[in-house]
Amino acid sequence: MAKLSFKEKLGFSLGEIGGTISWQGMMFYMGFFYTDIFGLSAQVAGLLLFFPRFFDGFVDPIVGVIADRTQTRWGKFRPFILWLCIPYSLMLVLLYTTPHFGIEGKTFYAFATYMIMMILYSFMMTPYNALGGVITNDHLERTSLQSIRFMMAFVGGLIVRGLTNPLVKAFGGYDPSNTKGTTPEILQGLQSGFFWTMALFGALSLICFIITFATTKERITASSHQKSTLKQDFTDLIKNKPWLVLFAISTLNLIYVGLWSTSFAYYFKYYISTKSLVLFGHDTGYDIMSTFNVFGSIIIVLILVSPLTKMLAKKFGKKNVLIMGFSIVTFSIAGIYMCGPEDIGLLLFFQFLQSAAAAPTMPLIWSMYSDAADYSEWKNNRRATGLVFSAVVLGQKTGIALGAAIPLWLLSFVNYDSKLDVQPAEVVSIAKNSMSLLPAFIALLTIIACTFYKLTDKEMDKIQAELTERKKAV
């Protein structure tokens, strides 16, 4: 079983910063950007966030199949990172560019750029996800690898969620979370601010992906005698019970994340009365929305930087840690409902609790996908790592698409108008519930799905030992 150096773990994990910058930008700012800055209606923005992501989800299995059959001197999955890192980073900038078109032209531009970005994301991140399954076959080392990866995911989240508003204000002159009115001057400033902010983020993504390509190595390969058809690969996948359960968990997980994150900007703009952080009676001028984001992200980074996730998984089992984590997440998100417009301390407490509980869940889920790939190879004598990882992204994209669209569709139902300085009670209520009760209910369903996962760590030790012996015998 291959033990990994910290250098390789870190190098692989930096790629997650590149992916997270675009993904979290789309989760936390895309809907708000389209309605309040780009100029689309809530109904159109909801459709935009749903359909391209949903349909592009079906691209991921195709990418997985292509990647599994790719043969280069760099391996199967690393080449995609090298080939696509530049167009991927450029498209991130175009996504937040506001052209001087009429509403029809802007709508077409938004759909086209968003769809292209989703396809590029598939061809970049599906191989990246699969790469984590072929660097090592030690399931505890995989947990360690994914823990560092998701530490970097939260570093990327810290960058996006903590710096977007301040950078937009620095580049464009206006704070997007605390700007009333939509004069041409304000809109132009916000549009310029988002453009240059994303240009900076795009350059950072490019650097991270190049480092990932340069520092990683693919060690786990399919047997040279393996021959399988697409039908066999998909049949193996559908019969893989651990994978099916993980598919349900990931889909539900991303629905509640999409709900929670899309409503974020609306919640802080229209519900929270305190707009900037006050410390010891002094107004710092730093917006409370970014404070809330940074607070949670720092907590998560501090947890993941320790070996806590690996230790918990080894002691209690991955499944039990998942159930406990999602249980606390459910309680803490529901608790946000109790926070009044000025209850910043209570709000930060629930953010701390939610962030700390969520920290181990994602690295565990992704390491369990690697286990599901091993399980399929052990049972069927065929390995399709790319398909295992790509097909689950279909569920994740469907989940995030649905979760992101729901708040916007609810807003369109009450005729949300971003031009109003003071929003009606219905808009405020939707923002509040989409940040609390609705995602908490979906998180509860995620807990239920976790109980159906039956692949234990003891079974994984046996499976990996048998796979090793098989390869020695070939």
C-alpha positions as CSV (number, residue, x, y, z in Angstrom):
1,M,0.0,0.0,0.0
2,A,1.5,3.3,-1.1
3,K,2.2,5.9,1.6
4,L,2.2,9.5,0.4
5,S,4.5,12.3,1.2
6,F,3.1,15.5,2.5
7,K,4.4,17.3,-0.5
8,E,2.3,15.1,-2.9
9,K,-0.8,15.4,-0.6
10,L,-0.5,19.1,-0.6
11,G,0.3,19.4,-4.3
12,F,-2.8,17.3,-5.2
13,S,-4.9,19.3,-2.7
14,L,-4.0,22.7,-4.2
15,G,-6.1,21.7,-7.3
16,E,-9.1,21.9,-5.0
17,I,-8.5,25.6,-4.5
18,G,-8.8,26.0,-8.3
19,G,-12.0,24.1,-8.3
20,T,-13.5,25.7,-5.2
21,I,-12.9,29.2,-6.3
22,S,-15.2,28.8,-9.3
23,W,-17.7,26.4,-7.5
24,Q,-18.2,28.5,-4.4
25,G,-18.3,31.6,-6.4
26,M,-21.2,30.1,-8.4
27,M,-22.8,28.9,-5.2
28,F,-22.6,32.1,-3.1
29,Y,-22.6,34.8,-5.7
30,M,-23.9,33.6,-9.1
31,G,-27.6,33.9,-8.4
32,F,-27.2,37.3,-6.7
33,F,-24.9,38.5,-9.5
34,Y,-27.4,37.6,-12.2
35,T,-30.4,39.2,-10.5
36,D,-28.9,42.3,-8.8
37,I,-25.9,43.2,-11.0
38,F,-26.1,41.5,-14.4
39,G,-29.8,42.4,-14.7
40,L,-31.8,39.1,-15.1
41,S,-35.1,38.4,-13.4
42,A,-35.2,35.9,-10.5
43,Q,-37.2,33.5,-12.7
44,V,-34.6,33.5,-15.5
45,A,-31.7,33.3,-13.1
46,G,-33.4,30.3,-11.4
47,L,-33.7,28.5,-14.7
48,L,-30.1,29.5,-15.6
49,L,-28.7,28.0,-12.4
50,F,-30.8,24.8,-12.8
51,F,-30.8,23.6,-16.4
52,P,-27.2,24.0,-17.5
53,R,-26.0,22.3,-14.3
54,F,-28.6,19.6,-14.6
55,F,-28.0,18.7,-18.2
56,D,-24.2,19.1,-17.8
57,G,-24.4,16.5,-15.1
58,F,-24.9,13.9,-17.8
59,V,-21.7,15.0,-19.4
60,D,-19.7,13.8,-16.4
61,P,-20.2,10.1,-17.0
62,I,-19.1,10.6,-20.6
63,V,-16.0,12.4,-19.3
64,G,-15.4,9.5,-16.8
65,V,-15.6,7.0,-19.6
66,I,-13.2,9.0,-21.8
67,A,-10.7,9.4,-18.9
68,D,-10.8,5.7,-18.1
69,R,-9.8,5.0,-21.7
70,T,-7.2,7.7,-21.9
71,Q,-3.5,6.5,-22.2
72,T,-0.7,9.1,-22.0
73,R,2.8,9.2,-20.5
74,W,1.2,11.4,-17.8
75,G,-1.5,8.8,-16.9
76,K,-5.2,8.8,-17.4
77,F,-6.4,11.8,-15.3
78,R,-3.5,14.3,-14.9
79,P,-3.4,15.3,-18.6
80,F,-6.9,16.8,-18.5
81,I,-5.7,19.2,-15.7
82,L,-2.7,20.3,-17.9
83,W,-4.8,20.7,-21.1
84,L,-7.7,22.6,-19.7
85,C,-6.4,24.8,-16.8
86,I,-6.0,27.9,-19.1
87,P,-9.4,27.9,-20.8
88,Y,-11.0,27.0,-17.4
89,S,-9.5,30.0,-15.7
90,L,-10.4,32.3,-18.6
91,M,-14.0,31.2,-18.6
92,L,-14.2,32.0,-14.9
93,V,-13.6,35.7,-15.8
94,L,-16.1,35.7,-18.8
95,L,-18.7,34.2,-16.5
96,Y,-18.7,37.4,-14.4
97,T,-18.4,39.8,-17.4
98,T,-21.5,42.0,-18.1
99,P,-21.7,42.7,-21.8
100,H,-23.5,45.9,-23.1
101,F,-26.3,43.9,-24.8
102,G,-30.1,44.1,-24.5
103,I,-31.9,41.8,-22.2
104,E,-32.2,39.0,-24.8
105,G,-28.5,39.3,-25.7
106,K,-27.5,39.3,-22.1
107,T,-29.7,36.2,-21.4
108,F,-28.1,34.3,-24.3
109,Y,-24.6,35.4,-23.1
110,A,-25.3,34.2,-19.6
111,F,-26.7,30.8,-20.7
112,A,-23.8,30.3,-23.1
113,T,-21.0,31.2,-20.7
114,Y,-22.5,29.3,-17.9
115,M,-23.0,26.1,-20.0
116,I,-19.5,26.3,-21.3
117,M,-18.1,26.8,-17.8
118,M,-20.1,23.8,-16.6
119,I,-18.7,21.6,-19.4
120,L,-15.1,22.8,-18.7
121,Y,-15.7,22.1,-15.0
122,S,-16.7,18.5,-15.9
123,F,-13.6,17.9,-18.0
124,M,-11.4,19.5,-15.4
125,M,-12.8,18.3,-12.1
126,T,-14.0,14.8,-13.0
127,P,-10.4,13.6,-13.8
128,Y,-9.2,15.6,-10.7
129,N,-11.6,13.7,-8.5
130,A,-10.7,10.4,-10.0
131,L,-7.0,11.2,-9.5
132,G,-7.5,11.1,-5.8
133,G,-8.6,7.4,-6.2
134,V,-5.4,6.3,-8.0
135,I,-2.7,8.0,-6.0
136,T,-2.8,5.4,-3.3
137,N,-4.7,2.2,-2.4
138,D,-4.5,2.6,1.4
139,H,-8.0,3.6,2.5
140,L,-6.7,5.4,5.6
141,E,-4.1,7.3,3.5
142,R,-7.0,8.2,1.2
143,T,-8.8,9.7,4.1
144,S,-5.7,11.7,5.0
145,L,-5.3,12.8,1.4
146,Q,-8.9,13.9,1.1
147,S,-8.7,15.7,4.5
148,I,-5.8,17.9,3.2
149,R,-7.7,18.3,0.0
150,F,-10.7,19.6,1.8
151,M,-8.6,21.8,4.0
152,M,-7.6,23.4,0.7
153,A,-11.3,23.5,-0.3
154,F,-12.0,25.6,2.7
155,V,-9.0,27.7,2.1
156,G,-10.5,28.3,-1.4
157,G,-13.8,29.0,0.3
158,L,-12.1,31.4,2.7
159,I,-10.7,33.3,-0.3
160,V,-14.0,33.5,-2.2
161,R,-16.3,34.0,0.7
162,G,-14.0,36.3,2.7
163,L,-12.5,38.4,-0.1
164,T,-15.1,38.7,-2.9
165,N,-17.0,41.6,-1.3
166,P,-13.9,43.6,-0.2
167,L,-12.2,43.1,-3.6
168,V,-15.4,44.0,-5.5
169,K,-15.5,47.2,-3.4
170,A,-11.8,47.9,-3.9
171,F,-12.0,47.4,-7.7
172,G,-15.4,48.9,-8.3
173,G,-16.1,51.2,-5.4
174,Y,-19.2,49.6,-4.0
175,D,-20.0,46.9,-1.5
176,P,-22.4,44.4,-3.1
177,S,-23.9,43.3,0.2
178,N,-24.6,46.9,1.4
179,T,-25.4,49.0,-1.7
180,K,-28.9,50.3,-2.1
181,G,-30.2,51.6,-5.5
182,T,-29.3,50.6,-9.0
183,T,-28.1,53.8,-10.7
184,P,-25.9,53.3,-13.8
185,E,-22.9,54.4,-11.9
186,I,-23.4,51.9,-9.1
187,L,-24.1,49.0,-11.5
188,Q,-21.0,49.9,-13.6
189,G,-18.9,49.9,-10.5
190,L,-20.2,46.6,-9.2
191,Q,-19.8,45.0,-12.7
192,S,-16.2,46.2,-12.9
193,G,-15.5,45.1,-9.4
194,F,-16.7,41.5,-10.1
195,F,-14.8,41.3,-13.4
196,W,-11.4,42.2,-11.8
197,T,-12.0,40.2,-8.7
198,M,-12.7,37.1,-10.9
199,A,-9.6,37.9,-13.0
200,L,-7.5,37.7,-9.9
201,F,-9.2,34.5,-8.8
202,G,-8.8,33.0,-12.2
203,A,-5.0,33.6,-12.1
204,L,-4.8,31.9,-8.7
205,S,-6.8,28.9,-10.1
206,L,-4.4,28.5,-12.9
207,I,-1.3,28.4,-10.7
208,C,-2.9,25.8,-8.4
209,F,-3.8,23.5,-11.2
210,I,-0.3,23.6,-12.7
211,I,1.2,22.7,-9.3
212,T,-1.3,19.8,-9.0
213,F,-0.2,18.4,-12.3
214,A,3.5,18.7,-11.5
215,T,3.5,17.1,-8.1
216,T,1.2,14.1,-8.4
217,K,1.6,10.5,-9.7
218,E,-0.9,7.9,-10.7
219,R,-0.1,4.6,-9.1
220,I,-3.2,2.5,-9.1
221,T,-4.0,1.3,-12.6
222,A,-6.5,-1.1,-14.2
223,S,-5.1,-4.5,-15.1
224,S,-3.5,-4.7,-18.5
225,H,-5.7,-7.7,-19.1
226,Q,-8.9,-5.8,-18.3
227,K,-11.3,-5.4,-21.2
228,S,-14.8,-4.1,-20.7
229,T,-17.6,-2.5,-22.7
230,L,-19.5,0.6,-21.7
231,K,-22.5,-1.6,-21.0
232,Q,-20.4,-3.7,-18.5
233,D,-19.0,-0.6,-16.8
234,F,-22.5,1.0,-16.3
235,T,-24.0,-2.4,-15.2
236,D,-21.2,-2.7,-12.6
237,L,-21.9,0.8,-11.4
238,I,-25.7,0.3,-11.0
239,K,-25.1,-2.9,-9.1
240,N,-22.6,-1.3,-6.8
241,K,-24.7,-0.8,-3.6
242,P,-22.1,1.3,-1.7
243,W,-21.8,3.6,-4.6
244,L,-25.6,4.0,-4.9
245,V,-25.9,5.0,-1.3
246,L,-23.0,7.5,-1.7
247,F,-24.7,8.9,-4.8
248,A,-27.9,9.6,-2.7
249,I,-25.9,11.1,0.2
250,S,-23.9,13.4,-2.2
251,T,-27.0,14.5,-4.1
252,L,-28.9,15.4,-0.9
253,N,-25.9,17.0,0.6
254,L,-25.5,19.3,-2.4
255,I,-29.2,20.2,-2.4
256,Y,-29.0,21.6,1.1
257,V,-25.7,23.3,0.3
258,G,-27.2,24.9,-2.8
259,L,-30.2,26.1,-0.9
260,W,-28.1,27.6,1.9
261,S,-25.5,29.2,-0.2
262,T,-27.7,30.8,-2.9
263,S,-29.9,32.5,-0.2
264,F,-26.8,33.8,1.5
265,A,-26.4,37.1,-0.2
266,Y,-30.2,37.8,0.0
267,Y,-30.3,36.9,3.7
268,F,-27.6,39.3,4.7
269,K,-28.7,42.1,2.4
270,Y,-32.4,42.0,3.3
271,Y,-32.7,40.3,6.7
272,I,-29.7,41.0,8.8
273,S,-29.9,44.6,10.0
274,T,-26.2,44.9,11.1
275,K,-24.1,45.5,7.9
276,S,-20.6,45.7,9.3
277,L,-18.6,44.1,12.1
278,V,-18.6,45.9,15.4
279,L,-15.9,45.1,17.9
280,F,-15.8,46.6,21.4
281,G,-18.2,49.3,20.3
282,H,-16.1,50.2,17.2
283,D,-17.4,49.7,13.7
284,T,-14.6,48.0,11.8
285,G,-16.1,48.7,8.4
286,Y,-15.7,45.0,7.4
287,D,-19.1,43.7,6.1
288,I,-20.8,41.2,8.3
289,M,-21.5,38.8,5.4
290,S,-17.8,38.3,4.8
291,T,-17.2,38.1,8.5
292,F,-19.7,35.3,8.8
293,N,-18.0,33.4,5.9
294,V,-14.5,33.9,7.1
295,F,-15.4,32.9,10.6
296,G,-16.7,29.5,9.5
297,S,-14.0,28.9,7.0
298,I,-11.2,29.5,9.5
299,I,-12.7,27.1,12.0
300,I,-12.9,24.4,9.4
301,V,-9.3,24.9,8.3
302,L,-8.1,24.7,11.9
303,I,-10.0,21.3,12.2
304,L,-8.8,19.8,9.0
305,V,-5.2,20.9,9.4
306,S,-5.0,18.3,12.3
307,P,-5.3,14.6,11.7
308,L,-8.7,14.7,13.4
309,T,-10.7,13.3,10.4
310,K,-8.4,10.4,9.9
311,M,-8.4,9.6,13.7
312,L,-12.2,9.8,14.0
313,A,-12.7,7.5,10.9
314,K,-10.2,5.0,12.3
315,K,-11.8,5.0,15.8
316,F,-15.5,5.1,15.0
317,G,-15.7,4.2,11.3
318,K,-16.5,6.5,8.4
319,K,-20.2,5.9,8.4
320,N,-20.7,6.8,12.0
321,V,-18.6,9.9,11.7
322,L,-20.7,11.0,8.7
323,I,-24.0,10.4,10.6
324,M,-22.8,12.4,13.6
325,G,-21.5,15.3,11.4
326,F,-24.7,15.6,9.4
327,S,-26.7,15.5,12.6
328,I,-24.9,18.5,14.1
329,V,-25.2,20.2,10.7
330,T,-28.9,19.7,10.7
331,F,-29.3,21.1,14.2
332,S,-27.1,24.2,13.6
333,I,-28.7,25.2,10.3
334,A,-32.1,24.9,11.8
335,G,-30.9,27.0,14.6
336,I,-30.3,29.9,12.2
337,Y,-34.0,30.3,12.1
338,M,-34.0,31.4,15.7
339,C,-31.6,34.3,15.0
340,G,-33.1,37.8,14.8
341,P,-31.8,40.5,12.5
342,E,-29.4,41.7,15.2
343,D,-28.4,38.4,16.8
344,I,-25.0,38.3,15.3
345,G,-23.4,36.4,18.2
346,L,-25.9,33.6,18.0
347,L,-25.6,33.5,14.2
348,L,-21.8,33.1,14.5
349,F,-22.3,30.4,17.1
350,F,-24.4,28.3,14.7
351,Q,-22.0,29.0,11.9
352,F,-19.2,27.7,14.1
353,L,-21.1,24.6,14.9
354,Q,-22.2,23.9,11.3
355,S,-18.7,24.5,10.0
356,A,-17.0,22.3,12.6
357,A,-19.5,19.4,12.0
358,A,-19.3,19.7,8.2
359,A,-15.5,19.6,8.2
360,P,-15.0,15.8,8.3
361,T,-18.0,14.9,6.0
362,M,-16.6,15.8,2.6
363,P,-13.2,14.2,2.8
364,L,-14.9,11.1,4.2
365,I,-17.4,10.9,1.4
366,W,-14.7,11.3,-1.3
367,S,-12.5,8.7,0.3
368,M,-15.5,6.3,0.4
369,Y,-15.9,6.8,-3.3
370,S,-12.4,5.4,-3.8
371,D,-13.5,2.5,-1.6
372,A,-16.5,2.0,-3.8
373,A,-14.2,1.8,-6.8
374,D,-12.1,-0.8,-5.1
375,Y,-15.3,-2.7,-4.1
376,S,-16.4,-2.8,-7.8
377,E,-13.0,-4.0,-9.0
378,W,-12.9,-6.7,-6.3
379,K,-16.4,-7.9,-7.1
380,N,-16.3,-7.7,-10.9
381,N,-12.6,-7.9,-11.8
382,R,-12.9,-4.6,-13.7
383,R,-11.9,-1.1,-12.6
384,A,-13.6,2.1,-13.8
385,T,-12.4,4.8,-11.4
386,G,-13.3,7.7,-13.7
387,L,-16.8,6.4,-14.2
388,V,-17.3,5.9,-10.4
389,F,-16.3,9.4,-9.7
390,S,-17.9,11.1,-12.7
391,A,-21.3,9.5,-12.3
392,V,-21.6,10.8,-8.8
393,V,-20.8,14.3,-9.9
394,L,-24.0,14.0,-12.0
395,G,-25.9,13.6,-8.7
396,Q,-24.0,16.5,-7.1
397,K,-24.6,18.8,-10.0
398,T,-28.3,17.9,-10.0
399,G,-28.4,18.5,-6.3
400,I,-26.6,21.9,-6.4
401,A,-28.7,22.9,-9.5
402,L,-31.9,22.2,-7.7
403,G,-30.8,23.6,-4.4
404,A,-29.6,26.8,-6.0
405,A,-32.7,27.3,-8.2
406,I,-35.3,26.8,-5.4
407,P,-34.7,30.1,-3.6
408,L,-34.7,32.0,-6.9
409,W,-37.9,30.3,-8.0
410,L,-39.5,31.2,-4.6
411,L,-38.4,34.8,-5.1
412,S,-39.9,34.9,-8.6
413,F,-43.2,33.5,-7.2
414,V,-43.5,36.7,-5.0
415,N,-42.3,39.0,-7.9
416,Y,-38.9,39.8,-6.4
417,D,-37.7,43.2,-7.7
418,S,-34.0,43.9,-7.0
419,K,-34.6,47.6,-7.7
420,L,-36.5,48.1,-4.5
421,D,-34.5,49.6,-1.6
422,V,-36.9,47.9,0.9
423,Q,-38.1,44.4,0.2
424,P,-41.6,43.1,1.2
425,A,-42.0,40.7,4.0
426,E,-42.4,37.7,1.6
427,V,-38.9,38.3,0.2
428,V,-37.3,38.5,3.6
429,S,-39.2,35.4,4.8
430,I,-37.9,33.4,1.8
431,A,-34.4,34.5,2.4
432,K,-34.6,33.5,6.1
433,N,-36.2,30.1,5.5
434,S,-33.9,29.2,2.6
435,M,-30.9,29.8,5.0
436,S,-32.4,27.6,7.8
437,L,-35.4,25.4,7.8
438,L,-35.4,24.2,4.1
439,P,-31.7,23.2,4.0
440,A,-32.0,21.7,7.5
441,F,-34.8,19.4,6.3
442,I,-32.7,18.2,3.4
443,A,-29.7,17.6,5.7
444,L,-32.0,15.4,7.8
445,L,-32.8,13.3,4.8
446,T,-29.0,13.0,4.2
447,I,-28.6,11.4,7.7
448,I,-31.3,8.8,6.8
449,A,-29.4,8.0,3.6
450,C,-26.2,7.4,5.5
451,T,-27.7,4.6,7.5
452,F,-27.9,2.4,4.4
453,Y,-24.2,2.4,3.8
454,K,-22.9,-1.1,4.7
455,L,-19.2,-1.2,3.6
456,T,-17.1,-1.2,6.8
457,D,-13.4,-0.4,7.2
458,K,-12.8,-4.1,8.2
459,E,-14.3,-5.2,4.9
460,M,-12.1,-2.6,3.0
461,D,-8.9,-4.0,4.6
462,K,-9.9,-7.5,3.3
463,I,-10.8,-6.2,-0.2
464,Q,-7.6,-4.2,-0.6
465,A,-5.5,-7.2,0.6
466,E,-7.2,-9.5,-2.0
467,L,-6.8,-6.9,-4.8
468,T,-3.1,-6.6,-4.0
469,E,-2.7,-10.4,-4.2
470,R,-4.5,-10.6,-7.5
471,K,-2.2,-8.1,-9.1
472,K,0.8,-9.9,-7.8
473,A,-0.5,-13.1,-9.4
474,V,-0.9,-11.5,-12.8
